[in-house]
Every structure is written in C-alpha cells, then in structure tokens.
Amino acid sequence: MGEGRGEGIPNTELNGHKSQRLANTTNITFHGIESEALLILLDQEGVCASSGSACLADSDEPSHVVKAMKPDSAASRQMIRFSLGLENTPAEVKAALNAIERAANMLYG
C-alpha cells in the first residue's frame, strides 16, 4: 500500500497474486498490527472490512486460504480483507483509504 500514493502505509504487504485475483477484493498484511485492533478502528470510521478470508469469516481461526498465503501464524493474524461492491463510489474508496491510513498510523504509534 505504500506504493503509488506518495504517503502510503509502512509495513504493509499485498497478499496473493498482483493481477490474477478478484478485481474487487484485496487482502493486506499490516505487519505488527493485530487485525482485530485495526478492524475496531476502521469500524469507528465507518469502514467495513474483515480479517482472514471469506471462507471462514465467522471463525477466529485462520482459514486454509489464509494459511496458504501466510503460513506464519503471526502474519495470519495481521491480515485484513477489503471488498468493494458495484455501488461503491471513487469518493468512498478514497475516504476508506484515508481512514485505513489514519487507523494504521495510530496503531503503529
């Protein structure tokens, strides 16, 4: 996420293939941040996201998809999945990116 926008968020990593993926779904590791803490801050900002994959969205355990992407258990608990729908606007995407950056920077201290 640190590429392309100038400011970006340090210690982040795109999970999965860069182009062979669903166009509306992105999974990102925020190294050093527990996903649940980030999800709480994002929820307060009105951003809906999920930890892990859609396979086991209601489970506390990493799914087989997450384990395949990040076998290290610590990294699997630092991942957030973002999905867009047809109704999302460019302004909403920009607001979400700004909220993600604020929340991550708050947790990185």
Backbone hydrogen bonds, N-H to C=O, Kabsch-Sander energy under -0.5 kcal/mol:
donor,donor_aa,acceptor,acceptor_aa,energy
7,E,5,R,-1.1
12,T,9,I,-0.6
13,E,29,T,-1.9
15,N,27,N,-3.0
21,R,19,S,-1.7
25,T,22,L,-1.1
26,T,82,F,-2.9
27,N,15,N,-0.5
28,I,80,I,-2.7
29,T,13,E,-3.0
30,F,78,Q,-3.3
31,H,11,N,-2.1
31,H,29,T,-0.8
33,I,30,F,-2.3
35,S,77,R,-2.7
37,A,34,E,-0.6
38,L,34,E,-1.7
39,L,35,S,-2.8
40,I,36,E,-1.8
41,L,37,A,-1.8
42,L,38,L,-2.6
43,D,39,L,-2.5
44,Q,40,I,-1.8
45,E,41,L,-1.0
45,E,42,L,-0.5
46,G,43,D,-1.4
47,V,42,L,-2.9
48,C,46,G,-0.6
50,S,81,R,-1.9
56,L,53,S,-0.6
57,A,54,A,-1.1
59,S,56,L,-2.0
67,K,63,S,-2.6
68,A,64,H,-1.7
69,M,65,V,-1.9
70,K,66,V,-3.2
76,S,72,D,-1.9
77,R,73,S,-0.8
77,R,74,A,-0.9
78,Q,75,A,-1.9
80,I,28,I,-2.5
81,R,50,S,-4.2
82,F,26,T,-3.4
82,F,80,I,-0.5
84,L,24,N,-2.4
88,N,85,G,-1.5
93,V,89,T,-2.1
94,K,90,P,-2.4
95,A,91,A,-2.3
96,A,92,E,-2.5
97,L,93,V,-2.5
98,N,94,K,-2.3
99,A,95,A,-2.2
100,I,96,A,-2.8
101,E,97,L,-2.3
102,R,98,N,-2.4
103,A,99,A,-2.7
104,A,100,I,-2.7
105,N,101,E,-2.4
106,M,102,R,-2.0
107,L,103,A,-2.1
108,Y,104,A,-2.6
109,G,105,N,-1.2
